[in-house]
Structure formats: C-alpha cells, structure tokens
Amino acid sequence: MNSNNDFWIIDSNFVGVMRFYKDNEHPDKSITYMFIEEGIVMGIHGENPPLMKTRKKIVIEEARLLWQKLLNEGWQKTNKKW
C-alpha cells in the first residue's frame, strides 16, 4: 500500500481515491508539506485507468488530520491507483 512514501485511501463506494505524499522539493525545510491528489476509479470494476481530478498542497499536520477524518468516515487504505 505504501510505495515511496505514497499513502492511498479509497472511499466506501470504491470510487473516490486520494493519494497523500510528501513534498520533498519545498525550499523551506522547516515546514513539511504534503500533496493530496484526488481522483476517481473508472469503469464498473475499476478496469479502466483512474482519473486524477485535483491536486493540492497542505501542511503535514492538516494532511494527518484529513487522513484520520476520512478513515473515521469509512474510507480504507488501498493500493496505488495511478
């Protein structure tokens, strides 16, 4: 599930997907940021390539809170989707 510090999560309908990964290129090393990419699984059984829809960058503490919130709402850890 975790490849090169990528963390993946999928919603309870197995359609919405999010990828969390660290921004290693940010010049200010005193603040750690994470990228969050959101997308959807395509096809009835996910047989088509997924579609990434958005990407945002937030501080790591906010990313951790979002990750935990989504898990509490029924999202599940999953394998790499794109």
CORJO-V910427 format. One record per residue. N is the residue number from 0. RES is the residue in three letters. BURIAL is + if it has 24 or more other ideal C-beta (glycine too) atoms within 12 Angstrom, else -. Layout:
# CORJO-V910427
N:RES:BURIAL ; N:RES:BURIAL
This chain:
# CORJO-V910427
0:MET:- ; 1:ASN:- ; 2:SER:- ; 3:ASN:- ; 4:ASN:- ; 5:ASP:+ ; 6:PHE:+ ; 7:TRP:+ ; 8:ILE:+ ; 9:ILE:+ ; 10:ASP:- ; 11:SER:- ; 12:ASN:- ; 13:PHE:- ; 14:VAL:- ; 15:GLY:+ ; 16:VAL:+ ; 17:MET:+ ; 18:ARG:+ ; 19:PHE:+ ; 20:TYR:+ ; 21:LYS:+ ; 22:ASP:+ ; 23:ASN:- ; 24:GLU:- ; 25:HIS:- ; 26:PRO:- ; 27:ASP:- ; 28:LYS:- ; 29:SER:- ; 30:ILE:- ; 31:THR:- ; 32:TYR:+ ; 33:MET:+ ; 34:PHE:+ ; 35:ILE:+ ; 36:GLU:+ ; 37:GLU:+ ; 38:GLY:+ ; 39:ILE:+ ; 40:VAL:+ ; 41:MET:- ; 42:GLY:- ; 43:ILE:- ; 44:HIS:- ; 45:GLY:- ; 46:GLU:- ; 47:ASN:- ; 48:PRO:- ; 49:PRO:+ ; 50:LEU:- ; 51:MET:- ; 52:LYS:- ; 53:THR:- ; 54:ARG:- ; 55:LYS:- ; 56:LYS:- ; 57:ILE:+ ; 58:VAL:- ; 59:ILE:+ ; 60:GLU:- ; 61:GLU:- ; 62:ALA:+ ; 63:ARG:- ; 64:LEU:- ; 65:LEU:+ ; 66:TRP:+ ; 67:GLN:- ; 68:LYS:- ; 69:LEU:+ ; 70:LEU:- ; 71:ASN:- ; 72:GLU:- ; 73:GLY:- ; 74:TRP:+ ; 75:GLN:- ; 76:LYS:- ; 77:THR:+ ; 78:ASN:- ; 79:LYS:- ; 80:LYS:+ ; 81:TRP:+
